[in-house]
């Protein structure tokens, strides 16, 4: 795993074929981020974006991720390139494959040029349909180190609370964590204001922030206090 200081503890990069497979991942990821504190990143090219800018963005996000998931369905050249970046940078990675596709990596010799040489020998997690893909990603999210830390800290902080309050606080906690998605740091006042706008009480917000400080999030002191993923 990369030793860079810029790695975000709950960030996961997903590289997958853009036209056919990406919509499935986006749908599942949206659901999972309501259940887990993991931030999934899928990057595609904007209409006015140069190839050099896209490559730099992809590299930046791979290097700042704790692990990368690569879906090699259809032997996509872009996924191969992204895998190469992660491999060269020693980023932890896992390979997924839709085993109902005709052009499987193991048998599609004619289109092998889209895949780097070593990829065919890597262990792959296979999925048959959207439901099985969701199961794989659910298991992945549950076992991610940041999720385990989140669950441990949250359980200790809310141990004496009622089941109903725990459920409400967990939703609040996840919203607080995901407010930080794609942000290095935010002003504490902006985070609090956002959560107040969603109907949460100031005391409940402060309870979660105090519980997570120094464990899951960093909170600087002072008038312009900043919050970031720890």
Secondary structure as UniProt FT lines:
FT   TURN            5..6
FT   TURN            9..10
FT   STRAND          11..15
FT   TURN            18..21
FT   HELIX           22..32
FT   TURN            33..35
FT   STRAND          39..41
FT   TURN            47..48
FT   HELIX           51..63
FT   STRAND          67..71
FT   HELIX           73..75
FT   HELIX           77..88
FT   TURN            89..90
FT   STRAND          93..98
FT   TURN            99..100
FT   TURN            105..107
FT   HELIX           109..114
FT   TURN            117..118
FT   HELIX           119..121
FT   STRAND          124..127
FT   HELIX           130..143
FT   HELIX           145..157
FT   TURN            158..160
FT   HELIX           163..178
FT   TURN            179..182
FT   STRAND          186..187
FT   HELIX           188..197
FT   TURN            198..199
FT   HELIX           202..212
FT   TURN            214..216
FT   STRAND          217..219
FT   TURN            223..224
FT   STRAND          226..229
//
